[in-house]
Structure formats: C-alpha cells, structure tokens
Amino acid sequence: MNPYAIKVMAEIGIDISHQRSKSIEEFRGKEFDYVVMVSNHAKETCPFFPGANFYLH
C-alpha cells in the first residue's frame, strides 16, 4: 500500500493499513456489478471481467 494513501485515508478515519494488492487470480470466476479503473494505464491494461455489468473510468 502506498504510505500516502494510508495517511490520507487515516485523516478521515478510515484504516486501510492492512489492505494489500491482489492478483487477478483471486477473482477468477466471480461476478462484479462494477469494474472501476482509476487511470488511463489501468483502462488500457485492465483485464476483462466476464459478468461485469458496468465499467467505469
């Protein structure tokens, strides 16, 4: 986790310090209502999620 993200979220009372990056393999076979991409790079390289109803960029 990015230490700046942890600090900023802590400022508003949200503890993300125990979160971690996850492999796409952890999500194989699961359905999603939304897939949200947070950068142009992610939009270009993000894997396709079968069953996702909406993709947001």
Secondary structure, 3 states (H helix, E strand, C coil): CCHHHHHHHHHCCCCCCCCCCCCHHHHCCCCCCEEECCCHHHHHHCCCCCCCCEEEC
